[in-house]
Amino acid sequence: MPILSDGAKFLKASATPNGTIVRIKSEGEWIVSTRFKYADGNPQQQFVVEIEENGNRNRLTLNKGNRETLIKAFGNDTKKWINKEIRLNILLALVSGQKKQVFDVEPLGETPTIGSLEEVNL
């Protein structure tokens, strides 16, 4: 199970097992970042979705690359992302000049889960 970062309800890549599968539970929202600022000192905006893993709900910030990946897979209407599954792959990337572990999302196909196989007409 992923570990939450310092009391916040955001997943932390360095504390989440590589390959964790989560389900998107909200259409997302733009929020003001408390950590990152533009060069002029203004806070950056970040896109956050609510996710669920093993019954636990948390928040996940999607960077531009991850948003573009999900748009290619699920379309640009984020309401249609709700209940889609994604795998959270962990990569090492430069963030603010430091190497950090970050999420790289991998959309999962529309394959039925074991519990729903009886609902599928074969």
Order of alpha helices (4+ residues) and beta strands (2+ residues): beta-beta-beta-beta-alpha-beta-beta
